[in-house]
């Protein structure tokens, strides 16, 4: 047994995950083996060790889960919102208790360094705290009516069943962003995690079970369905799923959007990013370099907010290039459970192939590889690569595409900040953006309506590492969705306008006369 295999066994014991081939569906209180054709054999990207197998769910399994969720909604939605918040508070306490083993499992299954794995669990804890407060703040509006002795108001009601499709790169946090808010709003949740990272989902569901049982809640408030793309397609097409929140590639998001729109359902999409950092002529290079390195190699370049493009003023270009190369030379690459390393492996061999293919294609277009782009000797049989920096032009096909790997394209701009912003905006995606400048005018120009066209625009911090207090999401091919903080809760509810007549007359709006 390898060291990683031994660690997996220990983590499963701590998190309450049984041995053997694992069931693919849970309604919060009961687990059932899947009846689908797929069996997912999961290996750790750290060294290829077997994590375990999951028998995939079928459409029939999914239908059974939806029936249970529908019944649970009638009970859950009738519970007062502050009491629903109390359930989420209790789950947050459980996550605090199990933060270390769950964070380690995230690292083992997905490959991100353990500090990022722990940070992801902390995001879950933070959104639980946010949701508890939100449960007492689901505010409507009161408005003056044009009619005498009438009152108008708006109120918000839950939607019903919320389907959550999450991606491998944040295997637990993004589910929590959606589930915590959807639940305090009165919805029940059905989660389809990435088939690349099912065991972190199983762990989250196992940790949730005790809270549900202790509070005598029915089956179906929080459900889990592990399956292939057919489950996602079933979720998107089923009218019983009022909202589908999908995180993943733009290709996947377009398919979900079309399917949901055909039945006039609701979708919340968090899709691809092609994020840029602008380093202006007057900027703090120490801050800019450190931030850009984290943004480009953190999670081995597999964040939707990863820095893909670095747009540098020509007067600082050579200095930035040299300092970035020196920083990349020092990057410690290896076992993500060892805190001495800052870069772990890619999630699997397919991601590794995509990394090398993208580098080959961009060089064929004229790009110049200046560092990295090789297999890394990390002393383990995993998916380790050396992060790459490529001098390129923004119009290159590969620069326009999002490659989920640690490739940073180094671009140059001349003139004023408008030229840099034009380069940044000239991609199809619009998630995260950043500028480093000490000039107030440049910062404000970047943030105004003619500046960054992204959903996230930062000044003197990087593109990666969002806090849960702000709404998270992007524009254009990023999908337009918003999750997490601010008023993102409204996506999980339906708005209702009410007019109350407390007079003894029946005046009509706009002064219309209709006497009979």
BELQUI-V606300 format. One record per residue. N is the residue number from 1. RES is the residue in one small letter. PSI is psi in radians with two decimals (* if undefined). OMEGA is omega in degrees with one decimal (* if undefined). Layout:
n:N res:RES psi:PSI omega:OMEGA
n:N res:RES psi:PSI omega:OMEGA
//
This chain:
n:1 res:x psi:2.26 omega:178.5
n:2 res:x psi:2.92 omega:178.4
n:3 res:x psi:-0.68 omega:-179.9
n:4 res:x psi:-0.73 omega:178.5
n:5 res:x psi:-0.72 omega:178.1
n:6 res:x psi:-0.69 omega:178.5
n:7 res:x psi:-0.72 omega:178.5
n:8 res:x psi:-0.81 omega:179.9
n:9 res:x psi:-0.74 omega:-179.7
n:10 res:x psi:-0.74 omega:-180.0
n:11 res:x psi:-0.71 omega:177.4
n:12 res:x psi:-0.72 omega:179.3
n:13 res:x psi:-0.77 omega:-179.6
n:14 res:x psi:-0.64 omega:-174.1
n:15 res:x psi:0.01 omega:176.4
n:16 res:x psi:0.47 omega:179.4
n:17 res:x psi:2.08 omega:-177.5
n:18 res:x psi:2.85 omega:177.4
n:19 res:x psi:2.98 omega:176.3
n:20 res:x psi:-2.98 omega:175.9
n:21 res:x psi:2.27 omega:-166.4
n:22 res:x psi:2.55 omega:176.4
n:23 res:x psi:2.66 omega:-173.7
n:24 res:x psi:-0.19 omega:179.5
n:25 res:x psi:2.49 omega:174.8
n:26 res:x psi:2.40 omega:175.7
n:27 res:x psi:0.37 omega:177.7
n:28 res:x psi:-0.54 omega:-179.8
n:29 res:x psi:-0.38 omega:-176.1
n:30 res:x psi:2.41 omega:176.8
n:31 res:x psi:2.48 omega:179.0
n:32 res:x psi:2.47 omega:176.0
n:33 res:x psi:2.51 omega:178.9
n:34 res:x psi:2.70 omega:177.3
n:35 res:x psi:0.29 omega:179.3
n:36 res:x psi:3.03 omega:-178.3
n:37 res:x psi:-0.31 omega:-174.0
n:38 res:x psi:2.42 omega:168.9
n:39 res:x psi:2.12 omega:-177.5
n:40 res:x psi:2.01 omega:176.2
n:41 res:x psi:1.99 omega:-170.9
n:42 res:x psi:2.20 omega:174.9
n:43 res:x psi:2.53 omega:176.7
n:44 res:x psi:2.31 omega:176.5
n:45 res:x psi:-0.16 omega:-180.0
n:46 res:x psi:-0.86 omega:-177.6
n:47 res:x psi:0.18 omega:179.6
n:48 res:x psi:0.07 omega:179.1
n:49 res:x psi:2.52 omega:178.0
n:50 res:x psi:2.23 omega:173.7
n:51 res:x psi:-0.65 omega:179.1
n:52 res:x psi:-3.09 omega:-179.6
n:53 res:x psi:2.55 omega:176.2
n:54 res:x psi:2.25 omega:174.3
n:55 res:x psi:2.04 omega:-174.1
n:56 res:x psi:2.70 omega:179.2
n:57 res:x psi:2.72 omega:175.4
n:58 res:x psi:3.03 omega:175.0
n:59 res:x psi:-0.59 omega:177.6
n:60 res:x psi:-0.69 omega:176.2
n:61 res:x psi:-0.77 omega:179.7
n:62 res:x psi:-0.74 omega:179.4
n:63 res:x psi:-0.70 omega:178.6
n:64 res:x psi:-0.72 omega:178.2
n:65 res:x psi:-0.74 omega:179.8
n:66 res:x psi:-0.67 omega:177.6
n:67 res:x psi:-0.73 omega:179.0
n:68 res:x psi:-0.71 omega:179.4
n:69 res:x psi:-0.69 omega:-179.9
n:70 res:x psi:-0.71 omega:178.4
n:71 res:x psi:-0.68 omega:-179.3
n:72 res:x psi:-0.57 omega:-178.9
n:73 res:x psi:-0.67 omega:-178.7
n:74 res:x psi:-0.58 omega:179.0
n:75 res:x psi:-0.87 omega:-174.1
n:76 res:x psi:-0.76 omega:-177.4
n:77 res:x psi:-0.38 omega:179.3
n:78 res:x psi:-0.23 omega:177.0
n:79 res:x psi:2.31 omega:179.3
n:80 res:x psi:2.52 omega:-174.8
n:81 res:x psi:-0.75 omega:178.2
n:82 res:x psi:-0.53 omega:176.6
n:83 res:x psi:-0.61 omega:173.3
n:84 res:x psi:-0.67 omega:176.6
n:85 res:x psi:-0.60 omega:178.1
n:86 res:x psi:-0.63 omega:176.5
n:87 res:x psi:-0.77 omega:179.3
n:88 res:x psi:-0.64 omega:176.8
n:89 res:x psi:-0.77 omega:179.9
n:90 res:x psi:-0.68 omega:177.8
n:91 res:x psi:-0.68 omega:176.2
n:92 res:x psi:-0.65 omega:177.8
n:93 res:x psi:-0.69 omega:176.5
n:94 res:x psi:-0.74 omega:179.2
n:95 res:x psi:-0.64 omega:175.6
n:96 res:x psi:-0.70 omega:-178.7
n:97 res:x psi:-0.61 omega:-174.9
n:98 res:x psi:0.38 omega:-176.7
n:99 res:x psi:-0.81 omega:-176.1
n:100 res:x psi:-0.95 omega:-178.6
n:101 res:x psi:-0.62 omega:179.3
n:102 res:x psi:-0.71 omega:176.8
n:103 res:x psi:-0.68 omega:177.7
n:104 res:x psi:-0.67 omega:178.3
n:105 res:x psi:-0.66 omega:174.4
n:106 res:x psi:-0.80 omega:-179.7
n:107 res:x psi:-0.74 omega:-178.0
n:108 res:x psi:-0.71 omega:-174.9
n:109 res:x psi:-0.62 omega:-174.6
n:110 res:x psi:-0.56 omega:176.0
n:111 res:x psi:-0.13 omega:179.2
n:112 res:x psi:2.69 omega:-178.2
n:113 res:x psi:2.70 omega:-170.8
n:114 res:x psi:-0.54 omega:175.9
n:115 res:x psi:-0.65 omega:177.0
n:116 res:x psi:-0.61 omega:175.8
n:117 res:x psi:-0.78 omega:177.4
n:118 res:x psi:-0.66 omega:177.4
n:119 res:x psi:-0.61 omega:178.7
n:120 res:x psi:-0.72 omega:176.5
n:121 res:x psi:-0.64 omega:177.0
n:122 res:x psi:-0.62 omega:174.4
n:123 res:x psi:-0.68 omega:177.5
n:124 res:x psi:-0.78 omega:179.1
n:125 res:x psi:-0.78 omega:-178.6
n:126 res:x psi:-0.72 omega:-178.3
n:127 res:x psi:-0.50 omega:173.6
n:128 res:x psi:-0.77 omega:177.8
n:129 res:x psi:-0.77 omega:179.0
n:130 res:x psi:-0.75 omega:-176.8
n:131 res:x psi:-0.59 omega:177.7
n:132 res:x psi:-0.83 omega:176.9
n:133 res:x psi:-0.70 omega:-179.9
n:134 res:x psi:-0.56 omega:-176.4
n:135 res:x psi:-0.29 omega:175.3
n:136 res:x psi:0.22 omega:-174.7
n:137 res:x psi:0.56 omega:178.4
n:138 res:x psi:1.23 omega:-168.1
n:139 res:x psi:2.53 omega:167.3
n:140 res:x psi:-2.79 omega:-179.2
n:141 res:x psi:2.65 omega:170.9
n:142 res:x psi:2.33 omega:-174.0
n:143 res:x psi:2.65 omega:177.2
n:144 res:x psi:2.33 omega:177.6
n:145 res:x psi:2.65 omega:174.4
n:146 res:x psi:-0.18 omega:-178.1
n:147 res:x psi:2.45 omega:-179.0
n:148 res:x psi:2.41 omega:177.8
n:149 res:x psi:0.73 omega:172.1
n:150 res:x psi:2.62 omega:175.2
n:151 res:x psi:2.43 omega:176.0
n:152 res:x psi:2.53 omega:176.0
n:153 res:x psi:2.83 omega:172.3
n:154 res:x psi:2.46 omega:171.9
n:155 res:x psi:2.87 omega:-174.6
n:156 res:x psi:2.37 omega:-179.3
n:157 res:x psi:2.67 omega:176.7
n:158 res:x psi:2.77 omega:-178.4
n:159 res:x psi:-0.69 omega:-174.7
n:160 res:x psi:-1.99 omega:178.2
n:161 res:x psi:2.24 omega:176.3
n:162 res:x psi:2.14 omega:175.8
n:163 res:x psi:2.34 omega:-177.0
n:164 res:x psi:2.06 omega:175.6
n:165 res:x psi:2.00 omega:-177.1
n:166 res:x psi:2.83 omega:-176.5
n:167 res:x psi:2.91 omega:-174.6
n:168 res:x psi:-0.47 omega:-169.2
n:169 res:x psi:-0.53 omega:170.2
n:170 res:x psi:1.38 omega:-167.5
n:171 res:x psi:-0.31 omega:-179.1
n:172 res:x psi:-0.61 omega:-172.4
n:173 res:x psi:-0.77 omega:-176.2
n:174 res:x psi:-0.63 omega:172.7
n:175 res:x psi:-0.80 omega:-178.1
n:176 res:x psi:-0.70 omega:176.0
n:177 res:x psi:-0.84 omega:-177.4
n:178 res:x psi:-0.87 omega:-171.6
n:179 res:x psi:-0.72 omega:-177.8
n:180 res:x psi:-0.79 omega:-179.2
n:181 res:x psi:-0.77 omega:179.5
n:182 res:x psi:-0.67 omega:-176.6
n:183 res:x psi:-0.79 omega:179.7
n:184 res:x psi:-0.41 omega:176.0
n:185 res:x psi:-0.13 omega:175.5
n:186 res:x psi:0.10 omega:-179.9
n:187 res:x psi:2.79 omega:166.9
n:188 res:x psi:2.70 omega:-170.8
n:189 res:x psi:2.39 omega:173.1
n:190 res:x psi:2.13 omega:-172.4
n:191 res:x psi:2.17 omega:168.3
n:192 res:x psi:1.78 omega:178.8
n:193 res:x psi:2.94 omega:173.8
n:194 res:x psi:2.42 omega:176.9
n:195 res:x psi:-0.17 omega:175.1
n:196 res:x psi:-0.38 omega:-175.2
n:197 res:x psi:1.03 omega:-176.9
n:198 res:x psi:-0.44 omega:-171.3
n:199 res:x psi:-0.52 omega:173.0
n:200 res:x psi:-0.61 omega:176.0
n:201 res:x psi:-0.76 omega:178.1
n:202 res:x psi:-0.72 omega:179.7
n:203 res:x psi:-0.77 omega:178.9
n:204 res:x psi:-0.72 omega:-179.4
n:205 res:x psi:-0.68 omega:177.6
n:206 res:x psi:-0.72 omega:-179.7
n:207 res:x psi:-0.46 omega:179.6
n:208 res:x psi:-0.46 omega:-173.6
n:209 res:x psi:-0.78 omega:-176.3
n:210 res:x psi:-0.70 omega:178.7
n:211 res:x psi:-0.77 omega:-178.9
n:212 res:x psi:-0.74 omega:-179.8
n:213 res:x psi:-0.75 omega:-178.7
n:214 res:x psi:-0.50 omega:-178.3
n:215 res:x psi:0.16 omega:175.2
n:216 res:x psi:0.77 omega:178.1
n:217 res:x psi:2.68 omega:-178.8
n:218 res:x psi:2.84 omega:171.0
n:219 res:x psi:2.55 omega:170.1
n:220 res:x psi:-0.07 omega:176.8
n:221 res:x psi:-0.78 omega:173.6
n:222 res:x psi:2.07 omega:-177.9
n:223 res:x psi:2.74 omega:-178.6
n:224 res:x psi:2.31 omega:175.7
n:225 res:x psi:2.02 omega:180.0
n:226 res:x psi:2.08 omega:-178.9
n:227 res:x psi:-3.10 omega:-179.1
n:228 res:x psi:-2.86 omega:-174.5
n:229 res:x psi:-0.41 omega:179.7
n:230 res:x psi:-0.51 omega:177.7
n:231 res:x psi:-0.74 omega:175.5
n:232 res:x psi:-0.69 omega:178.3
n:233 res:x psi:-0.72 omega:178.5
n:234 res:x psi:-0.71 omega:178.6
n:235 res:x psi:-0.77 omega:-178.4
n:236 res:x psi:-0.56 omega:-174.2
n:237 res:x psi:-0.20 omega:-173.0
n:238 res:x psi:2.10 omega:-178.4
n:239 res:x psi:-0.24 omega:176.5
n:240 res:x psi:-0.29 omega:177.6
n:241 res:x psi:1.82 omega:-172.3
n:242 res:x psi:-0.64 omega:179.9
n:243 res:x psi:2.31 omega:172.5
n:244 res:x psi:2.02 omega:174.7
n:245 res:x psi:1.99 omega:-173.1
n:246 res:x psi:2.24 omega:176.3
n:247 res:x psi:2.25 omega:-179.5
n:248 res:x psi:-2.64 omega:-177.1
n:249 res:x psi:2.78 omega:175.9
n:250 res:x psi:-0.66 omega:178.7
n:251 res:x psi:-0.83 omega:178.7
n:252 res:x psi:-0.76 omega:-177.8
n:253 res:x psi:-0.67 omega:178.3
n:254 res:x psi:-0.71 omega:179.1
n:255 res:x psi:-0.74 omega:178.1
n:256 res:x psi:-0.80 omega:-176.8
n:257 res:x psi:-0.78 omega:-178.9
n:258 res:x psi:-0.80 omega:-177.7
n:259 res:x psi:-0.78 omega:179.9
n:260 res:x psi:-0.71 omega:-178.7
n:261 res:x psi:-0.56 omega:-179.8
n:262 res:x psi:-0.45 omega:176.2
n:263 res:x psi:0.21 omega:179.2
n:264 res:x psi:0.64 omega:174.1
n:265 res:x psi:-3.08 omega:-179.9
n:266 res:x psi:2.48 omega:175.4
n:267 res:x psi:2.58 omega:175.6
n:268 res:x psi:2.00 omega:-169.8
n:269 res:x psi:2.24 omega:173.2
n:270 res:x psi:1.77 omega:-167.7
n:271 res:x psi:-2.59 omega:-169.2
n:272 res:x psi:2.79 omega:175.4
n:273 res:x psi:2.65 omega:174.6
n:274 res:x psi:1.18 omega:-161.3
n:275 res:x psi:2.50 omega:-175.6
n:276 res:x psi:2.53 omega:166.8
n:277 res:x psi:2.25 omega:173.7
n:278 res:x psi:2.21 omega:172.1
n:279 res:x psi:1.86 omega:-176.1
n:280 res:x psi:3.00 omega:-176.8
n:281 res:x psi:-0.70 omega:179.6
n:282 res:x psi:1.58 omega:-177.8
n:283 res:x psi:2.81 omega:176.1
n:284 res:x psi:1.80 omega:-174.0
n:285 res:x psi:-0.54 omega:178.5
n:286 res:x psi:-0.82 omega:177.8
n:287 res:x psi:-0.77 omega:-175.3
n:288 res:x psi:-0.75 omega:-177.9
n:289 res:x psi:-0.83 omega:-178.9
n:290 res:x psi:-0.77 omega:-178.6
n:291 res:x psi:-0.73 omega:-178.3
n:292 res:x psi:-0.67 omega:178.8
n:293 res:x psi:-0.80 omega:177.3
n:294 res:x psi:-0.78 omega:-178.0
n:295 res:x psi:-0.54 omega:-175.1
n:296 res:x psi:-0.51 omega:-177.7
n:297 res:x psi:-0.22 omega:176.2
n:298 res:x psi:2.44 omega:-174.8
n:299 res:x psi:0.46 omega:-178.3
n:300 res:x psi:0.72 omega:176.8
n:301 res:x psi:0.35 omega:-174.8
n:302 res:x psi:0.50 omega:170.8
n:303 res:x psi:2.59 omega:173.0
n:304 res:x psi:-0.37 omega:177.9
n:305 res:x psi:0.15 omega:178.9
n:306 res:x psi:2.52 omega:177.2
n:307 res:x psi:2.03 omega:-178.9
n:308 res:x psi:-0.52 omega:-175.0
n:309 res:x psi:2.39 omega:176.7
n:310 res:x psi:1.95 omega:-173.6
n:311 res:x psi:1.95 omega:-168.3
n:312 res:x psi:2.39 omega:175.4
n:313 res:x psi:2.46 omega:-174.0
n:314 res:x psi:-0.53 omega:-178.7
n:315 res:x psi:-0.32 omega:-179.5
n:316 res:x psi:0.03 omega:-169.5
n:317 res:x psi:-0.93 omega:-175.5
n:318 res:x psi:-0.70 omega:178.9
n:319 res:x psi:-0.77 omega:178.9
n:320 res:x psi:-0.79 omega:-179.8
n:321 res:x psi:-0.83 omega:-178.0
n:322 res:x psi:-0.70 omega:-179.0
n:323 res:x psi:-0.62 omega:176.4
n:324 res:x psi:-0.74 omega:178.7
n:325 res:x psi:-0.76 omega:179.3
n:326 res:x psi:-0.69 omega:178.3
n:327 res:x psi:-0.73 omega:-179.5
n:328 res:x psi:-0.58 omega:179.0
n:329 res:x psi:-0.49 omega:-174.7
n:330 res:x psi:-0.03 omega:-175.3
n:331 res:x psi:2.11 omega:175.8
n:332 res:x psi:2.11 omega:-175.8
n:333 res:x psi:2.23 omega:178.8
n:334 res:x psi:-2.77 omega:-175.2
n:335 res:x psi:2.02 omega:-175.7
n:336 res:x psi:-0.25 omega:176.0
n:337 res:x psi:-0.27 omega:177.8
n:338 res:x psi:2.03 omega:-174.0
n:339 res:x psi:-0.04 omega:173.7
n:340 res:x psi:-0.23 omega:-178.0
n:341 res:x psi:2.50 omega:180.0
n:342 res:x psi:-0.26 omega:-179.6
n:343 res:x psi:2.14 omega:176.7
n:344 res:x psi:-2.85 omega:-176.9
n:345 res:x psi:2.86 omega:164.9
n:346 res:x psi:2.85 omega:-170.1
n:347 res:x psi:-0.57 omega:-179.2
n:348 res:x psi:3.14 omega:-177.3
n:349 res:x psi:-0.53 omega:177.8
n:350 res:x psi:-0.70 omega:177.1
n:351 res:x psi:-0.64 omega:177.2
n:352 res:x psi:-0.77 omega:178.9
n:353 res:x psi:-0.70 omega:178.8
n:354 res:x psi:-0.65 omega:177.8
n:355 res:x psi:-0.92 omega:-177.6
n:356 res:x psi:-0.66 omega:178.4
n:357 res:x psi:-0.73 omega:179.6
n:358 res:x psi:-0.73 omega:179.0
n:359 res:x psi:-0.69 omega:178.5
n:360 res:x psi:-0.74 omega:-177.7
n:361 res:x psi:-0.73 omega:-177.8
n:362 res:x psi:-0.56 omega:176.0
n:363 res:x psi:-0.58 omega:176.1
n:364 res:x psi:-0.47 omega:177.3
n:365 res:x psi:-0.23 omega:-178.4
n:366 res:x psi:-0.03 omega:178.9
n:367 res:x psi:2.63 omega:-178.4
n:368 res:x psi:1.98 omega:177.2
n:369 res:x psi:2.10 omega:-176.4
n:370 res:x psi:-0.27 omega:172.8
n:371 res:x psi:2.63 omega:174.8
n:372 res:x psi:-2.75 omega:178.4
n:373 res:x psi:0.34 omega:-177.6
n:374 res:x psi:2.89 omega:170.7
n:375 res:x psi:2.34 omega:-179.4
n:376 res:x psi:2.40 omega:176.6
n:377 res:x psi:1.59 omega:-175.6
n:378 res:x psi:0.07 omega:-179.7
n:379 res:x psi:0.18 omega:-179.3
n:380 res:x psi:2.70 omega:-177.9
n:381 res:x psi:1.20 omega:-179.7
n:382 res:x psi:-2.92 omega:-173.7
n:383 res:x psi:1.13 omega:-175.3
n:384 res:x psi:2.31 omega:176.9
n:385 res:x psi:2.82 omega:175.3
n:386 res:x psi:2.07 omega:179.4
n:387 res:x psi:2.50 omega:-171.2
n:388 res:x psi:2.57 omega:169.5
n:389 res:x psi:2.29 omega:-177.4
n:390 res:x psi:2.18 omega:170.3
n:391 res:x psi:2.25 omega:-172.1
n:392 res:x psi:-3.10 omega:173.6
n:393 res:x psi:2.54 omega:-173.0
n:394 res:x psi:-0.45 omega:-176.5
n:395 res:x psi:-0.15 omega:179.0
n:396 res:x psi:2.49 omega:-178.1
n:397 res:x psi:-0.79 omega:-176.7
n:398 res:x psi:-0.49 omega:175.8
n:399 res:x psi:-0.57 omega:178.6
n:400 res:x psi:-0.34 omega:-178.9
n:401 res:x psi:2.67 omega:172.5
n:402 res:x psi:2.00 omega:172.8
n:403 res:x psi:2.12 omega:-175.6
n:404 res:x psi:1.27 omega:-175.8
n:405 res:x psi:2.87 omega:-174.8
n:406 res:x psi:1.29 omega:174.6
n:407 res:x psi:2.14 omega:178.5
n:408 res:x psi:2.16 omega:178.5
n:409 res:x psi:2.18 omega:-177.2
n:410 res:x psi:2.05 omega:-174.9
n:411 res:x psi:2.65 omega:-177.2
n:412 res:x psi:2.50 omega:171.7
n:413 res:x psi:2.65 omega:176.4
n:414 res:x psi:2.86 omega:174.2
n:415 res:x psi:-2.62 omega:-174.3
n:416 res:x psi:-3.12 omega:-171.9
n:417 res:x psi:-0.42 omega:178.7
n:418 res:x psi:-0.62 omega:179.9
n:419 res:x psi:-0.69 omega:178.2
n:420 res:x psi:-0.74 omega:-179.9
n:421 res:x psi:-0.68 omega:178.5
n:422 res:x psi:-0.71 omega:176.7
n:423 res:x psi:-0.81 omega:-179.0
n:424 res:x psi:-0.78 omega:-174.7
n:425 res:x psi:-0.23 omega:-173.5
n:426 res:x psi:0.96 omega:170.0
n:427 res:x psi:2.90 omega:-176.9
n:428 res:x psi:-0.40 omega:-175.8
n:429 res:x psi:2.79 omega:-178.5
n:430 res:x psi:0.98 omega:-176.9
n:431 res:x psi:-1.32 omega:-171.4
n:432 res:x psi:2.60 omega:-178.0
n:433 res:x psi:2.79 omega:-176.3
n:434 res:x psi:2.58 omega:172.8
n:435 res:x psi:2.42 omega:171.1
n:436 res:x psi:2.02 omega:-178.8
n:437 res:x psi:2.63 omega:172.7
n:438 res:x psi:0.14 omega:-179.6
n:439 res:x psi:2.10 omega:-179.3
n:440 res:x psi:-0.72 omega:-177.3
n:441 res:x psi:-0.69 omega:179.1
n:442 res:x psi:-0.73 omega:179.7
n:443 res:x psi:-0.80 omega:-179.0
n:444 res:x psi:-0.61 omega:176.9
n:445 res:x psi:-0.67 omega:179.1
n:446 res:x psi:-0.56 omega:-174.4
n:447 res:x psi:-0.22 omega:-176.3
n:448 res:x psi:-3.13 omega:-171.1
n:449 res:x psi:-0.32 omega:177.0
n:450 res:x psi:0.04 omega:-176.3
n:451 res:x psi:-2.28 omega:-178.8
n:452 res:x psi:2.36 omega:178.8
n:453 res:x psi:0.34 omega:-177.3
n:454 res:x psi:2.78 omega:175.7
n:455 res:x psi:-0.42 omega:177.9
n:456 res:x psi:2.21 omega:178.4
n:457 res:x psi:2.03 omega:-173.5
n:458 res:x psi:2.65 omega:176.3
n:459 res:x psi:2.12 omega:177.7
n:460 res:x psi:0.42 omega:161.1
n:461 res:x psi:2.88 omega:-172.5
n:462 res:x psi:-2.98 omega:-177.5
n:463 res:x psi:-0.31 omega:-169.6
n:464 res:x psi:2.46 omega:176.4
n:465 res:x psi:1.08 omega:-178.0
n:466 res:x psi:2.55 omega:173.1
n:467 res:x psi:2.69 omega:-175.6
n:468 res:x psi:-0.23 omega:-178.2
n:469 res:x psi:-0.42 omega:-179.8
n:470 res:x psi:2.65 omega:176.0
n:471 res:x psi:2.33 omega:-176.1
n:472 res:x psi:2.27 omega:176.5
n:473 res:x psi:3.11 omega:-174.9
n:474 res:x psi:3.12 omega:-175.5
n:475 res:x psi:-3.11 omega:179.1
n:476 res:x psi:-2.30 omega:-175.9
n:477 res:x psi:0.04 omega:171.1
n:478 res:x psi:-0.25 omega:167.6
n:479 res:x psi:-0.37 omega:177.0
n:480 res:x psi:0.02 omega:-178.5
n:481 res:x psi:2.81 omega:174.3
n:482 res:x psi:2.24 omega:179.8
n:483 res:x psi:3.02 omega:171.8
n:484 res:x psi:-2.07 omega:-165.6
n:485 res:x psi:-2.77 omega:-177.5
n:486 res:x psi:-2.32 omega:-179.8
n:487 res:x psi:0.50 omega:178.7
n:488 res:x psi:-0.34 omega:179.4
n:489 res:x psi:-0.45 omega:-176.2
n:490 res:x psi:-0.42 omega:178.3
n:491 res:x psi:-0.41 omega:-175.8
n:492 res:x psi:0.19 omega:-177.9
n:493 res:x psi:2.86 omega:175.3
n:494 res:x psi:2.43 omega:-178.1
n:495 res:x psi:2.43 omega:177.7
n:496 res:x psi:2.24 omega:176.3
n:497 res:x psi:2.29 omega:-177.3
n:498 res:x psi:2.40 omega:171.4
n:499 res:x psi:2.21 omega:-176.5
n:500 res:x psi:2.13 omega:177.8
n:501 res:x psi:1.97 omega:178.2
n:502 res:x psi:0.35 omega:175.2
n:503 res:x psi:-3.11 omega:175.6
n:504 res:x psi:0.28 omega:179.2
n:505 res:x psi:3.05 omega:-179.6
n:506 res:x psi:1.18 omega:175.9
n:507 res:x psi:2.51 omega:178.8
n:508 res:x psi:2.69 omega:178.4
n:509 res:x psi:2.71 omega:-179.1
n:510 res:x psi:0.26 omega:177.1
n:511 res:x psi:0.31 omega:-177.9
n:512 res:x psi:2.39 omega:175.9
n:513 res:x psi:2.21 omega:179.3
n:514 res:x psi:1.32 omega:-176.3
n:515 res:x psi:2.34 omega:177.2
n:516 res:x psi:* omega:*
//
